Amino acid sequence: MKKIDELKQIVGELQDLQAVLAVLDWDQQTFMPRGGAEERAAQTATVSRMEHEKFTAPALGELLQELQQEMNNRDPESDDYCLVKVMSREYNRKTRVPAELVAEFARATTIAQHEWEQAYHAADFARLRPHLEKIFALRRDYAACFAPYDHIYDPLLDEFEPGLKTADVMAIFNKVRPRQTALIHELGARPQLDDRCLHQSFDPQVQWDFGVKVATQMGYDWNRGRLDRALHPFTTTFGLGDVRITTKILPDHLTSGLFSTMHESGHALYEQGVARHLARTPLGTGASLAIHESQSRLWENMVGRSREFWQWAYPQLRQCFPTQLGTVPPETFYAAVNRVQPSCIRTEADEATYNMHIMLRLELEIAVLEQKITVADLPEIWRNKMEEYLGVVPTNDREGVLQDVHWSCGIIGYFPTYALGNMIAAQIWEKARTAIPDLRRQIGRGEFMPLREWLRDHLYRHGSKFEPQELVRRITGTTIDPDPYLNYLYDKYREIYY
């Protein structure tokens, strides 16, 4: 057997184990009975240890070293070259981490996810606090495996955004924050838009059906996926033939469920668009979380909150809810969808204020990891920061520190990718509009295939063959640049508000 074929066989088995973990997690967040948390934690820990031990076996390291030599004369864009490169990087990362730490982290986060759900419903942070304390301690232990580092946050960020440093993120955010803050203040001084039409009673099943229709129109392949409900919407991939999404419907907020469905469908279109021959390898998924978020945010915002999208969608939505929307003019509805109003909930935030939610979470993650604050401090500091940044104060911890599931899942280092995704989305959107001159009119007719196929050709099909910044450069000509995003916000909202 050729060495590259031997590697692909091992890689396939590793991907199978990772898919098993994804199935266990999906089931926990959708259908698992409450009593299953303790045994699910043991199951997840067992499979996580198996996957880690197989991934860090010395024989795999020796095979990768031999293949690195073979790849010296190969095309650096070939699948085999990229597979060896990505696997070598992951091998070097994983061999720094003890298997027992991996298993303990899996146990702790599985239990914490269950406890988060109970704490969320009860708005009781005290219930989750000891679990978060353990998770942050385990993340410090994980980061210590990579010492010396420039910053304790670097190893955690690198899990989700390979090659990016904390200093890089802070430099980008420091450029964005003053201009985005100025825009929020500018729009806050204007006469406010009326969004009462969105806050009526809307049949959840009719909302669900409309979301399914939009996801279908976007191109989500139901033969390779399904939609379910979850307390916190997410997308998961068991393989290129099984990419599942979830959503959350609010009976008194019309667009919340729709935008959640479009957001997750954007993630899913990316995964379903990866070239089939990359299946069952680490190349057969998105390049990074920021690249992934660029696609969820592009479909949710650049498409879903556009005037053209509602030219197509609003007449149909009005037919679904004639009593609630029958007398609401299209312009009024479009303005309502894009109202800028600082609020407590990140997932409901408008485009102008969204990044402030992310910057708050980043600051708190870093402060806890650096032990400048404790987990016990989080609720109060969260409330103070929300008032400082957005002028709103959560009335309880469900509206505050408990609103996101990420920390209980151990996903620390992820939040910056949402804001970075916004910026990448704007860069890609600029290129797509240039490449498809008729794009806006196509969206206005509900014709999304040209956009989807352009994204498939330029982004989706590559999977994770290329590092994020290189992929952004290939598509847009530059690495992550916040200017197109800031220009997009200013142009859009000044047109709406003036």
N, C-alpha and C positions, 0 to 999 in steps of 0.2 A: 504493500500500500504506500502511495506517495505520502510524504510528510504533510502536505497541505490537506490531503484527504483525511489523514489521521486527525489533524486539528479540527476539521469540519465535523467529524464524528463526535469528538469531545464537546465541541461548541454546541452542537445540536442537543446533547444530553443536558448541558448546563441551561440552555434556553428552556428545555422542558421543565426543569426544576423551578426556574423563575416563573414559568407560566402557572405551575401548581401554586406557588405562593400568591400569584395574582388572583387565581380562582378563590383561594381561601379568603383573601382580603375582600374581594368583590362580594362574596357570599355573606361575610360578616357585616358589611355595610348595607346589604339589601334584604336578605331573607333569613339570616341565622337567628334562631330564637335567643332571647336574652340569657338563658341558662347555659349557652354554649361557650361563653367567653373564656373560661378557665381552660377547658380542653382545647379550644382553638389556639390559645396561647402556646400550649405544649406542642400542638401540631405544627404551628408556624415556626417555633424554635427548632424543632427537629429538622424540618425541611431546609430552613435557613442554614443550619450547621452543615447538613449534607452538601448543599450547594457550595458553601464557602470552602469546605474541605476539598471538594472535587476541583474547585477553581484554583486553589492554592497548592495543589499537589506538585512536588518537585519535578515529576516527570513532564508536566505541562510546561513548566519553566524551561526545562532543557529543550523541549520541542520548539518552543517559541524562539529560543536563542538560535537554534539551527535554522529555523525559517527566516529569521531576520537576515542571516547571511545570504540565503537563497534569494531574498527579495531585493537585494542591492541593485540588481540589473533589471528589475521589473518596472513596469509603468506605475508611477506613484498614484495614479488614479484608478488602477485596476482593482477589482473586487478583492483578489487575494492579498495584494499589498496592503490595502486598507484594513482587511480583516486581521492580518498579523499585527499591524500598527495598533489598532484598537484593543485587541486582546492583550498585547504586551503592556499597554498602558494600564489596563484593568488588572492584569496579573500583578504588576508592580504595586498598584494601590492596595489590592486585597491581601497580598502577602504581608503587609505591614500590620494587619489587624488580626488579633487572636480569634479563633473560632468561637471560644466561649463568650467573648464580648459580643460577637454577632448574634449568638443564640440568646443571650440575656437581653439584648436590645430588642429582638423580635418578641420575646415573652413580654417585656415591659410595655412595648407599644401596643401589642394586641389587647392587653388588659386595659391600658389607658384609653384606647379608642372606645371601649365599652363604657368606661367610667365617664368619659367626656360626654357621651350621649345622655347619660343620666344627669350629669351636672348641668348640661345645657338646658334640658327640660326644666330643671329645678332652679335655674339661675344661681347655682351654688358652687362657687369657685373652690371653696374649702374641700369639696369632695374630690376634685381633680388635683389639687395642689400637691399632695405627696407623690403622685404619679409623675407630674411634670418635674418635680425636683429630681426624681430618679432619672428621668429622660435627659434633662440638661446635664446631669452628672455623667451619664453614659456618653453623651456627645462630647464632653470635655475629654473623657478617656479616649474616645475615638480620635479627636484632634491631636492628642498627645502622641498617638502612633506615628504622626507625620512631622513631629518636631525634628529640627528647628523649622519654623515657618515665619513668614512675615507677620501674620496675624492669626489668632486662634480661629477666626471665622473662615480662613482660606480653605482648609481641608473640607469643610462642610459645604461651602459654596461650590467647590470643585466637583462634588458628587453630581450636582445638577447642571453646572455650567463649566465644562472642562476648559481649563486654560485661563479663566478669568480670576482676577484677584479682588480682594475686598477693596483695596485702594482704587482699582479701576471703577468699581461700582460707585464708590463714594464720589469720585471725580465726576462721573456722569450725573449722579443725583444732585451734586452741588451746582452743576450747570443748569439743571432742569428746575430745581426748587424755586429760585427767585422769580423766574418768568412764569411758572405755573401759579405761584402764589399771587403774583400781580394780576394775572388773568382772573383768578377767582374773586379778588377784591373788585376788579373792574366790573365784572358781570354782576356781582352782588350789589353794586350801586345802581344798576339799571332796573327798570320796572320788571317785576318778576313774571314769569310765564305761568299760565294756569294749567295744572296737571290733574285737576279733579276728575277728569274723565277716566283716568287710569285707576282711580281708587273707588271702585264701586264693587258690587257683588257679581263675580263672573264664575259661571259653572266650571269647576276644575276639569271635568271630563272634556268639555268643549275646548278649553285651553289646551289640554293634552293633545287632542286630535289636531288642532291647528299647528301645534309645535311639530307633530309628526309630519304634517303636510309640508311645512317649511324645510325640515331636515331632508325630506325626500327630494324636494326641489333643489336643494343645495347639492344633492348627489350622494347622500349617505346610503350605503349599500346594506339593505336590511337582510340580505342573504348572508352577510358577514358581520352582523351586529344585532343589537336589540337595545331597547330603551326601558329603563326601570326607574323607580323612585328611590331617592336617598336623602337623608337629612342634610347632607352637604354634597352637592352634585360633583361628579368626577367621571373621568373616562379611564378605561383600563383595556389592555391588550393582552390576550392570551396567545395570539399569533395573528398573522396577516389575514387569516380567514375568520377571525373572531375578535372584533373590536367593539366593545360595549360602552354605552353611555348611560348616564343617569341624569335626572332633573328633579326639581322641586317646584311644586305649583302652590301659589298663594291665592286664595279665593278672592282677596280684596286688592290685588295688585296685578293688573292685566299683563304687563310686559315682563315681569320678573321671571316667570316660568319659560316664556318664549326665548328671552335672551340667554337663560341658562341652557336651554336646549340648543340654541345656535352656537353658544360658546363651546359646549362639549362636542357638538357636531363638527366644529372647526378642528378640534383635536383629532377626532375620528377620521375626517377626510385626509388628514396628514398621514395617519397610520395606514389607512386603507390604500393610500396612493403610493406607498413604498414599493419599489420594484420587487416583483414576486420572487426573483432568483436570490434575493437577500433574506428570504424567510429562514427562520430557525438559526439565525446568526445574530450577533450583537449589532450588525449593520442594519438589521431589519426593523428599525424603530427610529423615532425622531432624533435629530442631532443633539439636542439639549432641551432643557425646559424653557429657556427664553425663546428659542426657535419655535417650540411647541406653542407657547403662549402667544407668539406673534400670529399664529394661525387661528387660535380661538378668539383672540381680540380683533383680528382683521374681519372675520366673519360676523362676530357679534356687533362690532362698532362701525368699521368702515363700510360694511354692507348693511348690517341690520339696523343701524340708527341713521342711515342715509335717507334723504328725501326720495331718491329714486326707488329704494326698496319699498317704501310705504306707498308709492304710486301703484306698485303691483299688489302689495299685501293688504293695504287698508280696505279696499272695496270688499275683499273676501272676509276680512275680520269683521267688518261692519255687518255682513250677512250673518255671521255667527252670533253677534250680539246686537241685534237691531234695536232693542229697547235701550241699552246703555249707550250705544254709539250712533244711533240713527240720525241725531241732530247735531253731531259733532263734526265740524268742517275738517277736511284733510289737513289744512295748515295748522289748525288748533291741535290736532292729534300729533302731528310731526313736532311741533314746538313742545308739547307735553313730554314726548319721548326724550327730548334733549334738554329738558330743564336742568339748570345747574343749581343744585341745592345741597350744601354740605349735610351729610347724614352720618349716622353711627355705623351703618352696615356696609362693609366693603363690597360685597357681591351685588348690592343695589346701587352702588355709587355711580354717578355720572362720569363721563370721560374727563371733565375738567378737574374733578376732585379726587379721582381714583388713586393717583400716584401718591397722594399724601397719606393714604391708608397704608400703603406699602412702606413708605419711608419710616412711619411710626413703628411698624413691626420689625423692620431691620434694626432700628436703634435699640429696641427692647431686646431682641435676640442677642445682639452683640454685648449689651450691658450685662445681661444675665451670664453669658459665657465668660465674660471678663470678671465676673463676681463683683461688679460695681453696684448692682442691685440684686435682690433675691427674688425667687419665684413668688414669695409672699407679697412682695411689693408691686407685682404686676397690675392688679386691678386698679389701684389708686393712681399709679403712674400713667396707666392707659387712659383713665378718665382725664387726668390733667393734660396729657399730650393732645387728646382729642379736642379739648377746649382751646388749647394753644394753636393747634394747626388748622382746625376747621370750625371752631366756635360752637361746637355741640358737645353735650355731655351724656354718656349712656345712663339710662335710668336704672339699669341692673347689669349684672355680669354677662347675661345672655346677649345683650346689645353691645357688650364691651369685650373683655378678654376671652370669653368663652365662644365667641361667634364662629371662629375658624377651627377646623379639626386638625390642622397641620401639626401643631406642637404635640398633640397627644399621639399622632402617628410617628413622631420623631422626625418630621420633615422640617428640619431647622437648616436654613441655608437656601430654601426654596423661594421665599417671598420676593426677593429682588427680581426674580425672573419674570414676574408679572409686569412690573414696570419696564424692564428691559424689553419684554415682548411687545409692549405698546409702541416702543420706539422702533423696533425692527419692523413691526407691522406697517408703520407709516412709510418707512424706507421702501419696503416691498410694494406697498400700495402705489407709490409714485411710479415705480418701474412698470407695474402692471397697467396703469392708466396710460403710460406712454406707449406700451407695446400693444394695447387694445384700445385704440382711439374711441371706439364706440361703446366702451365699457359701461358708462353711466346709463346710456339708453338701453343697453342689454339688461342691466339690473332692473330698470324701470319696467321691463317686459317680463321679468321673472326668469330671464335666461342667464343662468349661472354657470353653465357648462364651459363657455370660453374662459372665464376666470379660473375655474377649477382645473381645467386642462393646462392652462399656462402655469399655474402653481405646481401641478403635478410634474410638468416638464422641467421647471427651473428649481424646484425645491423638493417636493414629496419623494420623487423616485430615488433620490440619492440616499435616503435613510440617514444613517449616521456615519457615512463614509468620510465626511470632512468635518473638521472641528468647527464649532459655531461661528467664530469670527471669520474664518476662511469661507464658510458657506455664505455668510452675509456679504462678504466682499465679492464673491462670484456672482451673486444676484444683483447687487446694487452698486458695486464699484468701490465701496468703502466699508470699513468696519462699523460697529454700532455708533450711530450718530443721532443725537437727540433733536437736532434742528428740524428735520422734516416733520417730526411729531409735534413739536411746538408750533411750527408754522400751520400744520393741519388744525390744531386746536384753535389758534387765533383766527384763522380764516373761517372756520366753520361757525364758531360761536359769535363772532362779530356779525356775520351774515344773519344769524338767527335773532340776536338780541338788539340789533340796531335797525 
